[in-house]
Amino acid sequence: MKKARMTIAKEFKVGEVDKRLYGSFIEHLGRAVYGGIYEPSHATADASGFRTDVLDLIKELNVPIVRYPGGNFVSGYNWTDGIGPKATRPARLDLAWDTTETNEFGTNEFMDWCRAADTEPMMAVNLGLKGPEEARTLVEYCNHPAGTYWSDLRCSHGYDAPHNIKLWCLGNEMDGDWQIGHKTAAEYGRVANEAAKVMKMTDRSVELVLCGSSNSRMKTFGDWEATVLDLAYDKADYISLHQYFDNRDNDIRNFLAKSVELEEYIKSVIAVCDFIRAKKHSKHTIHLSLDEWNVWYHSHGAQFEKWSKAPAILEDIYTFEDALLVGLMLIAMLRHCDRLKVACIAQLVNVIAPIMTETGGRAWRQTIFYPLMQVSNYGRGTALTAVIDADKHDTKDFTDVPDTDAVAVYNEERGELTIFAASRALEEDTLLTINLSDFPTFYPVRRSVLAGHDKKQRNTADTGPVVPKDLPLPEKDAHSLDLVLPPLSWTMLQLKERIV
Ligand code: AHR
């Protein structure tokens, strides 16, 4: 059996976990909206056409914020197409995804859906084909109480109370040449700054996310962030990161090491933010928004009919090994929650998503649903700095990758300490000794483990074999406990304070 050690202490804190770390994303793409969250003819649809079977699964995930309406879609989107009487809304070509957008679902439907899903909106504006004016008028339409053209228009659409949307994305992936209205960093930085200026003049309470790089392998990565921040530092609150991983080489060692790449990416973006802060002698700190992340590759090359409505696009069916990487990525995020305040798994339903639906049929949980659900529900509180001593290995692209990775979240109010641990070991169990001297009155109450599956095992609507199982609790003395991590596994260990 392998051995590893983990030490945590109450005073060694990374920081408070912002609940928005467990956000998600709904884009007008494929069956995410139509046939996903919205399907008026579905047996479970409510009066607004929202699928309540899907809402139930979203509530299990406890999703605090949802980014909308794109993604690549937003860079060609005219938000005024999606408001007012549905019968008069125009159908448009969606150039980002080669489909037809009916606009039956728009801003107000999304806000109604957010209320039904018990979540907050994160609204993206079009800085591709549109600009500051359209961004600003959308803020006025959504957030101004009444008495102006745009706010009165909202009232006339049946929404007297302002939506009060707080968090806004200044465009999407503007560094990518695939993006409609792609810009250089200097072009984007100027436009983003002017859009931010008038959006904040319209509503000073909004928080704004600048587009960072589309991923850390972009040729312009680093320079893009520095230039854009230089031009828009004072107006912005966050800068975005996007990161998708794949296992196209079918190399599980290398695949599971990719959370290390995510962590390097996070650290590099923090460094660039702080370089610009120093250069500007500013007291303002820019935080990070990882507003697209996931595994994405299974559906590459899938065909659909051009200009069709809501075809099945990007419908990755996830495996057991994907669930492990999702868990490892969540551990990496928690380790940086002092600066990483927002993260959105991309996406939420049908499109590279933890939740799948059959149009007209069932809704079901993918493998990746489970680590996300556990961390979202129990990873709330203060993330602690864990010192981990584990064997390391090298992979094709990475060196010194720990066999074991883990993080702890302490929730003082609930008297709970939750440890999330993953083992990258291929064959052996690992005995993880956790030093808990600082938590003498805490005892294990639940050990939930995802393990023992073929690495390519998937769930379907009919069968969900990849699901965590509760295992016997480890013994604990006042100072430590020994937790056995099976090979290739994800574990959530919950401890509760017991005062005797
Ligand atoms: O999430 C799918 C797509 O990935 C988004 O539209 C885009 O922003 C990213 O490239």
Boltz pocket constraint, residues with backbone or C-beta under 6 A from the ligand:
constraints:
  - pocket:
      binder: B
      contacts: [[A, 27], [A, 70], [A, 71], [A, 72], [A, 73], [A, 172], [A, 173], [A, 292], [A, 346], [A, 347]]
      max_distance: 6.0
